[in-house]
């Protein structure tokens, strides 16, 4: 039975761990699919590459308000798709070739599905047939997550998609039904609607993106409901093949008042979240604990409940974000190399963005969280319509809201909805991470005029002066 110094399960951020410091270790990498993980292949990178042409198309729809008239003659879905995966697929393939090449003589790649059978013992079912049983001194669990498939009657009678498959479809669908009210649903709703599909979105909550700041979520919900059909406090009761006999889906939507509406769709997208893959690895067989939601339990050093077994990314983090996984991979690599000098993650101000329209970005706590935790705070705010860059865009819906400690002026949270929110928020993250008081941060540097970051500058200046 082969024994290794280190086994890494998953080749998303986990694939960044092998480095010169470990050249003297024997390492096995387990991957049951293409190299690169969720982000590269079915997640943030390809979806944002779809979002950019969608944003261009959406801008053209609203250009008349700026004195520019035009129309979209055609959307070449296959050209968009092939441009995207024509770049991504070679990257994934080259990642595998590199790890299997003579340049990595200490690394063995197993292409298959791993499952723990005992303490630090892994059984791998190889995709090419056969199996392998291996052991190791150390493991890194970086096997990511998978799409949640809701229990909908009739689902086995129709073709449906998740974010794992929808970006590879052959044609732009005319009618799309999206189940879900979170990040994935928001981004694909924007993509399909902007490129010309008729979108119907079905969400259980009273608003979309309900886990965000309540005001941001409500503003996004209002804007989106004006763009396409949104059914709130609703569920998909059942699905069946389209009555016309075409290759489509008949979706029964159950509303809050008990009424049922039938909607025909050419494509059904299930965007109801993702779940970690710890259960599929059978990690409890090696002593690793899972929490109530199925995530691998780790401490601040990314170590599981079993010494020598570490975890990172979606399999252990409730914040399923690539930049979180990357940071955790760096921490795990350090801790593997320096077991007597462990590094820890600082997750106080983890940012997130939703690349929809309007774009959304956030970091730190919301007003609702501050109130629930009894945290004192003050707010500062500025609308995009109050700065020159917002005037240029005729923006009437976007805004920035900041939360700060009333005594120290230190930022506690930042929430932005509007153009380039994911970029505009970044200076606020610097102030939060490095402990710079809001007014000092606002007045102690130049802010380019008339640029979008003036939104943040003005929101900072809107905060009351600290009392401490």
PAZA-810489 format. One record per residue (C-alpha): x, z, y. Coordinates in steps of 0.2 Angstrom, whole numbers, always signed. Layout:
N
+-------+-------+-------+
:    xx :    zz :    yy :
+-------+-------+-------+
:     X :     Z :     Y :
...
+-------+-------+-------+
//
This chain:
468
+-------+-------+-------+
:    xx :    zz :    yy :
+-------+-------+-------+
:    +0 :    +0 :    +0 :
:    +8 :    -5 :   +17 :
:   +12 :    +9 :   +29 :
:   +14 :    +7 :   +47 :
:   +20 :   +17 :   +62 :
:    +6 :   +11 :   +72 :
:   -11 :    +1 :   +69 :
:   -21 :    -6 :   +83 :
:   -39 :   -11 :   +80 :
:   -45 :   -24 :   +93 :
:   -36 :   -36 :  +104 :
:   -44 :   -34 :  +120 :
:   -34 :   -21 :  +131 :
:   -27 :   -14 :  +115 :
:   -16 :   -30 :  +113 :
:    -6 :   -25 :  +128 :
:    +1 :    -9 :  +120 :
:   +15 :   -17 :  +110 :
:   +30 :   -18 :  +121 :
:   +49 :   -17 :  +120 :
:   +48 :    +2 :  +119 :
:   +40 :    +0 :  +102 :
:   +50 :   -14 :   +95 :
:   +58 :    -3 :   +82 :
:   +40 :    +2 :   +76 :
:   +31 :    -7 :   +62 :
:   +14 :   -12 :   +69 :
:    -2 :   -19 :   +62 :
:   -15 :   -27 :   +73 :
:   -33 :   -29 :   +66 :
:   -44 :   -42 :   +74 :
:   -60 :   -49 :   +66 :
:   -63 :   -62 :   +79 :
:   -54 :   -72 :   +92 :
:   -40 :   -63 :  +102 :
:   -43 :   -56 :  +119 :
:   -59 :   -45 :  +117 :
:   -75 :   -45 :  +125 :
:   -69 :   -48 :  +143 :
:   -59 :   -64 :  +140 :
:   -71 :   -72 :  +127 :
:   -89 :   -67 :  +130 :
:   -89 :   -55 :  +145 :
:   -82 :   -53 :  +163 :
:   -71 :   -68 :  +164 :
:   -82 :   -82 :  +158 :
:   -98 :   -75 :  +166 :
:   -89 :   -74 :  +183 :
:   -83 :   -92 :  +181 :
:  -101 :   -96 :  +178 :
:  -106 :   -86 :  +193 :
:   -95 :   -95 :  +206 :
:  -104 :  -112 :  +204 :
:  -120 :  -102 :  +204 :
:  -116 :   -94 :  +220 :
:  -112 :  -111 :  +228 :
:  -128 :  -118 :  +222 :
:  -138 :  -103 :  +229 :
:  -129 :  -105 :  +245 :
:  -135 :  -123 :  +247 :
:  -153 :  -117 :  +244 :
:  -152 :  -106 :  +260 :
:  -141 :  -117 :  +270 :
:  -156 :  -124 :  +281 :
:  -156 :  -107 :  +290 :
:  -139 :  -111 :  +296 :
:  -143 :  -128 :  +302 :
:  -136 :  -137 :  +286 :
:  -148 :  -147 :  +275 :
:  -144 :  -153 :  +258 :
:  -150 :  -153 :  +240 :
:  -142 :  -151 :  +223 :
:  -143 :  -168 :  +214 :
:  -139 :  -162 :  +197 :
:  -131 :  -147 :  +188 :
:  -120 :  -153 :  +174 :
:  -121 :  -137 :  +163 :
:  -109 :  -144 :  +149 :
:   -96 :  -149 :  +162 :
:   -97 :  -131 :  +169 :
:   -96 :  -124 :  +152 :
:   -82 :  -135 :  +146 :
:   -71 :  -131 :  +161 :
:   -73 :  -113 :  +158 :
:   -70 :  -112 :  +139 :
:   -57 :  -126 :  +141 :
:   -46 :  -113 :  +150 :
:   -52 :   -97 :  +140 :
:   -51 :  -103 :  +122 :
:   -33 :  -109 :  +123 :
:   -28 :   -92 :  +131 :
:   -36 :   -83 :  +116 :
:   -28 :   -95 :  +103 :
:   -11 :   -93 :  +111 :
:   -12 :   -74 :  +111 :
:   -15 :   -75 :   +92 :
:    +0 :   -87 :   +90 :
:   +11 :   -76 :  +100 :
:    +8 :   -60 :   +89 :
:    +9 :   -70 :   +73 :
:   +26 :   -79 :   +79 :
:   +44 :   -74 :   +76 :
:   +44 :   -67 :   +93 :
:   +35 :   -52 :   +86 :
:   +44 :   -49 :   +70 :
:   +38 :   -31 :   +69 :
:   +20 :   -35 :   +70 :
:    +8 :   -40 :   +56 :
:    -9 :   -47 :   +61 :
:   -24 :   -44 :   +49 :
:   -38 :   -56 :   +53 :
:   -53 :   -46 :   +46 :
:   -64 :   -31 :   +48 :
:   -57 :   -14 :   +46 :
:   -66 :    +1 :   +39 :
:   -59 :   +19 :   +37 :
:   -59 :   +26 :   +19 :
:   -50 :   +42 :   +22 :
:   -38 :   +51 :   +33 :
:   -28 :   +38 :   +42 :
:   -32 :   +25 :   +28 :
:   -40 :    +8 :   +33 :
:   -48 :    -5 :   +21 :
:   -48 :   -22 :   +29 :
:   -59 :   -36 :   +23 :
:   -50 :   -52 :   +27 :
:   -60 :   -66 :   +34 :
:   -50 :   -79 :   +23 :
:   -55 :   -69 :    +8 :
:   -48 :   -54 :    -1 :
:   -44 :   -37 :    +7 :
:   -30 :   -26 :   +11 :
:   -28 :    -7 :   +11 :
:   -16 :    +1 :   +24 :
:   -11 :   +17 :   +31 :
:    -2 :   +23 :   +47 :
:    +5 :   +37 :   +56 :
:    -4 :   +32 :   +72 :
:   -19 :   +22 :   +76 :
:   -26 :   +15 :   +92 :
:   -45 :   +12 :   +91 :
:   -49 :    -2 :  +104 :
:   -62 :   -11 :   +94 :
:   -74 :   -13 :  +109 :
:   -93 :   -14 :  +108 :
:  -107 :   -26 :  +103 :
:  -123 :   -32 :  +110 :
:  -139 :   -21 :  +107 :
:  -153 :   -30 :   +98 :
:  -169 :   -22 :  +102 :
:  -183 :   -20 :   +89 :
:  -195 :   -33 :   +94 :
:  -208 :   -39 :   +82 :
:  -206 :   -57 :   +77 :
:  -188 :   -58 :   +83 :
:  -183 :   -64 :   +66 :
:  -194 :   -80 :   +68 :
:  -186 :   -87 :   +84 :
:  -169 :   -91 :   +91 :
:  -163 :   -79 :  +104 :
:  -146 :   -76 :  +113 :
:  -136 :   -61 :  +119 :
:  -121 :   -62 :  +132 :
:  -110 :   -65 :  +117 :
:  -118 :   -82 :  +114 :
:  -128 :   -88 :  +129 :
:  -113 :   -95 :  +138 :
:  -110 :  -108 :  +124 :
:  -127 :  -116 :  +124 :
:  -128 :  -135 :  +125 :
:  -140 :  -138 :  +139 :
:  -146 :  -128 :  +155 :
:  -164 :  -122 :  +149 :
:  -179 :  -125 :  +160 :
:  -187 :  -108 :  +157 :
:  -178 :   -92 :  +153 :
:  -185 :   -75 :  +148 :
:  -172 :   -61 :  +151 :
:  -175 :   -44 :  +143 :
:  -166 :   -30 :  +152 :
:  -163 :   -22 :  +169 :
:  -144 :   -19 :  +170 :
:  -128 :   -27 :  +174 :
:  -129 :   -41 :  +161 :
:  -147 :   -46 :  +165 :
:  -144 :   -46 :  +184 :
:  -129 :   -58 :  +182 :
:  -137 :   -70 :  +171 :
:  -153 :   -70 :  +180 :
:  -143 :   -75 :  +196 :
:  -134 :   -88 :  +186 :
:  -149 :   -97 :  +178 :
:  -160 :   -95 :  +193 :
:  -147 :  -102 :  +205 :
:  -143 :  -117 :  +193 :
:  -161 :  -122 :  +192 :
:  -169 :  -113 :  +178 :
:  -186 :  -104 :  +180 :
:  -182 :   -86 :  +176 :
:  -193 :   -72 :  +170 :
:  -185 :   -54 :  +169 :
:  -193 :   -40 :  +159 :
:  -187 :   -22 :  +163 :
:  -193 :    -5 :  +157 :
:  -189 :    +4 :  +173 :
:  -197 :    +5 :  +190 :
:  -183 :    -4 :  +198 :
:  -169 :   -15 :  +192 :
:  -151 :    -8 :  +191 :
:  -159 :    +9 :  +192 :
:  -143 :   +18 :  +187 :
:  -136 :   +13 :  +204 :
:  -139 :   +22 :  +221 :
:  -158 :   +22 :  +223 :
:  -158 :   +13 :  +239 :
:  -146 :    -1 :  +233 :
:  -156 :    -3 :  +217 :
:  -173 :    -4 :  +227 :
:  -165 :   -17 :  +239 :
:  -159 :   -27 :  +225 :
:  -175 :   -26 :  +216 :
:  -185 :   -32 :  +231 :
:  -173 :   -47 :  +234 :
:  -173 :   -52 :  +216 :
:  -192 :   -51 :  +215 :
:  -193 :   -64 :  +229 :
:  -182 :   -76 :  +219 :
:  -190 :   -76 :  +202 :
:  -203 :   -67 :  +191 :
:  -199 :   -49 :  +188 :
:  -210 :   -38 :  +177 :
:  -206 :   -20 :  +180 :
:  -212 :    -5 :  +169 :
:  -214 :   -18 :  +156 :
:  -208 :   -22 :  +138 :
:  -208 :   -37 :  +126 :
:  -222 :   -33 :  +114 :
:  -218 :   -47 :  +102 :
:  -211 :   -65 :  +101 :
:  -215 :   -80 :   +91 :
:  -211 :   -99 :   +90 :
:  -218 :  -109 :  +104 :
:  -236 :  -114 :  +101 :
:  -232 :  -132 :  +106 :
:  -220 :  -134 :   +92 :
:  -206 :  -137 :  +103 :
:  -190 :  -127 :  +100 :
:  -194 :  -113 :  +111 :
:  -201 :   -95 :  +111 :
:  -218 :   -88 :  +116 :
:  -215 :   -70 :  +123 :
:  -229 :   -57 :  +125 :
:  -225 :   -46 :  +139 :
:  -234 :   -29 :  +140 :
:  -236 :   -23 :  +158 :
:  -238 :    -5 :  +164 :
:  -257 :    -6 :  +165 :
:  -258 :   -12 :  +147 :
:  -261 :   -30 :  +151 :
:  -252 :   -43 :  +140 :
:  -246 :   -59 :  +147 :
:  -239 :   -74 :  +137 :
:  -224 :   -83 :  +144 :
:  -216 :   -98 :  +136 :
:  -197 :  -100 :  +136 :
:  -184 :  -112 :  +131 :
:  -172 :   -98 :  +130 :
:  -174 :   -79 :  +126 :
:  -159 :   -69 :  +132 :
:  -158 :   -51 :  +126 :
:  -148 :   -41 :  +139 :
:  -152 :   -23 :  +134 :
:  -135 :   -16 :  +134 :
:  -120 :   -14 :  +123 :
:  -116 :    -1 :  +110 :
:   -98 :    +5 :  +104 :
:   -91 :    -1 :   +88 :
:   -85 :   +16 :   +81 :
:   -99 :   +17 :   +68 :
:   -94 :    +0 :   +61 :
:   -76 :    +6 :   +59 :
:   -82 :   +21 :   +49 :
:   -71 :   +32 :   +60 :
:   -79 :   +48 :   +54 :
:   -71 :   +45 :   +37 :
:   -54 :   +48 :   +45 :
:   -60 :   +64 :   +54 :
:   -63 :   +56 :   +71 :
:   -79 :   +62 :   +80 :
:   -93 :   +52 :   +88 :
:  -104 :   +59 :  +102 :
:  -123 :   +58 :  +102 :
:  -122 :   +40 :  +109 :
:  -110 :   +34 :   +96 :
:   -94 :   +34 :  +107 :
:   -78 :   +40 :  +100 :
:   -74 :   +57 :  +107 :
:   -57 :   +58 :  +117 :
:   -49 :   +70 :  +128 :
:   -41 :   +67 :  +145 :
:   -26 :   +59 :  +137 :
:   -37 :   +47 :  +127 :
:   -33 :   +56 :  +111 :
:   -47 :   +58 :   +98 :
:   -51 :   +74 :   +88 :
:   -38 :   +68 :   +76 :
:   -19 :   +70 :   +81 :
:   -11 :   +53 :   +81 :
:   -27 :   +43 :   +83 :
:   -31 :   +37 :  +101 :
:   -45 :   +27 :  +108 :
:   -48 :   +16 :  +123 :
:   -61 :    +5 :  +131 :
:   -79 :    +2 :  +126 :
:   -77 :   +11 :  +110 :
:   -74 :   +28 :  +119 :
:   -79 :   +25 :  +137 :
:   -96 :   +26 :  +143 :
:   -91 :   +15 :  +158 :
:   -89 :    -1 :  +149 :
:   -77 :    -9 :  +162 :
:   -62 :   -20 :  +159 :
:   -52 :   -11 :  +172 :
:   -56 :    +5 :  +164 :
:   -50 :    -1 :  +147 :
:   -34 :    -8 :  +155 :
:   -30 :    +9 :  +163 :
:   -33 :   +18 :  +147 :
:   -22 :    +6 :  +138 :
:    -7 :   +10 :  +149 :
:   -11 :   +29 :  +147 :
:   -11 :   +27 :  +128 :
:    +5 :   +16 :  +128 :
:   +14 :   +30 :  +138 :
:    +7 :   +44 :  +127 :
:   +13 :   +35 :  +111 :
:   +30 :   +33 :  +118 :
:   +31 :   +50 :  +126 :
:   +21 :   +63 :  +115 :
:   +29 :   +77 :  +124 :
:   +24 :   +71 :  +142 :
:    +6 :   +66 :  +140 :
:    -2 :   +56 :  +155 :
:   -20 :   +58 :  +159 :
:   -33 :   +47 :  +167 :
:   -40 :   +51 :  +184 :
:   -58 :   +45 :  +183 :
:   -65 :   +52 :  +199 :
:   -68 :   +36 :  +208 :
:   -70 :   +22 :  +195 :
:   -77 :    +7 :  +204 :
:   -90 :    -6 :  +197 :
:   -97 :   -22 :  +203 :
:  -112 :   -33 :  +199 :
:  -108 :   -51 :  +202 :
:  -126 :   -56 :  +206 :
:  -135 :   -61 :  +222 :
:  -133 :   -50 :  +233 :
:  -117 :   -44 :  +226 :
:  -115 :   -25 :  +223 :
:  -101 :   -13 :  +222 :
:  -100 :    +5 :  +220 :
:   -88 :   +20 :  +217 :
:   -90 :   +39 :  +217 :
:  -106 :   +48 :  +217 :
:  -123 :   +43 :  +223 :
:  -134 :   +53 :  +234 :
:  -145 :   +57 :  +219 :
:  -130 :   +63 :  +210 :
:  -125 :   +74 :  +224 :
:  -142 :   +82 :  +226 :
:  -143 :   +85 :  +208 :
:  -126 :   +93 :  +207 :
:  -129 :  +103 :  +223 :
:  -114 :   +94 :  +232 :
:  -115 :   +95 :  +251 :
:  -113 :   +78 :  +259 :
:  -116 :   +67 :  +274 :
:  -119 :   +49 :  +275 :
:  -113 :   +34 :  +286 :
:  -121 :   +17 :  +285 :
:  -119 :    +0 :  +292 :
:  -130 :   -16 :  +289 :
:  -121 :   -33 :  +287 :
:  -133 :   -38 :  +301 :
:  -124 :   -27 :  +312 :
:  -107 :   -35 :  +311 :
:  -101 :   -52 :  +317 :
:   -97 :   -58 :  +299 :
:  -115 :   -54 :  +295 :
:  -122 :   -63 :  +309 :
:  -112 :   -79 :  +303 :
:  -121 :   -77 :  +287 :
:  -138 :   -73 :  +294 :
:  -138 :   -58 :  +282 :
:  -154 :   -47 :  +284 :
:  -153 :   -37 :  +267 :
:  -135 :   -31 :  +264 :
:  -128 :   -14 :  +269 :
:  -114 :    -1 :  +266 :
:  -118 :   +17 :  +263 :
:  -104 :   +30 :  +262 :
:  -105 :   +48 :  +257 :
:   -92 :   +61 :  +263 :
:   -88 :   +79 :  +262 :
:   -95 :   +87 :  +278 :
:   -81 :   +99 :  +280 :
:   -66 :   +88 :  +276 :
:   -72 :   +70 :  +279 :
:   -66 :   +65 :  +262 :
:   -76 :   +51 :  +254 :
:   -86 :   +56 :  +239 :
:   -95 :   +39 :  +236 :
:   -96 :   +21 :  +242 :
:  -111 :    +9 :  +239 :
:  -112 :    -9 :  +245 :
:  -124 :   -23 :  +243 :
:  -121 :   -39 :  +251 :
:  -108 :   -54 :  +253 :
:   -91 :   -50 :  +244 :
:   -96 :   -32 :  +241 :
:   -83 :   -31 :  +227 :
:   -69 :   -35 :  +239 :
:   -76 :   -26 :  +254 :
:   -76 :   -10 :  +244 :
:   -58 :   -10 :  +239 :
:   -51 :    -1 :  +255 :
:   -64 :   +13 :  +253 :
:   -57 :   +16 :  +235 :
:   -39 :   +18 :  +243 :
:   -46 :   +31 :  +255 :
:   -55 :   +40 :  +240 :
:   -40 :   +39 :  +228 :
:   -27 :   +45 :  +240 :
:   -37 :   +58 :  +250 :
:   -38 :   +50 :  +267 :
:   -51 :   +57 :  +278 :
:   -64 :   +44 :  +283 :
:   -61 :   +45 :  +302 :
:   -42 :   +45 :  +300 :
:   -44 :   +30 :  +289 :
:   -55 :   +21 :  +301 :
:   -45 :   +24 :  +316 :
:   -28 :   +24 :  +309 :
:   -26 :    +5 :  +305 :
:   -32 :   -12 :  +312 :
:   -47 :   -20 :  +305 :
:   -47 :   -39 :  +306 :
:   -61 :   -45 :  +318 :
:   -73 :   -54 :  +314 :
:   -71 :   -51 :  +295 :
:   -82 :   -43 :  +282 :
:   -71 :   -27 :  +281 :
:   -78 :   -22 :  +298 :
:   -94 :   -17 :  +288 :
:   -84 :    -3 :  +280 :
:   -75 :    +1 :  +296 :
:   -91 :    +4 :  +305 :
:   -99 :   +14 :  +291 :
:   -84 :   +25 :  +291 :
:   -86 :   +28 :  +310 :
:  -104 :   +32 :  +307 :
:  -100 :   +47 :  +297 :
:  -101 :   +63 :  +307 :
:   -85 :   +71 :  +312 :
:   -79 :   +84 :  +299 :
:   -83 :  +102 :  +303 :
:   -68 :  +110 :  +294 :
+-------+-------+-------+
//
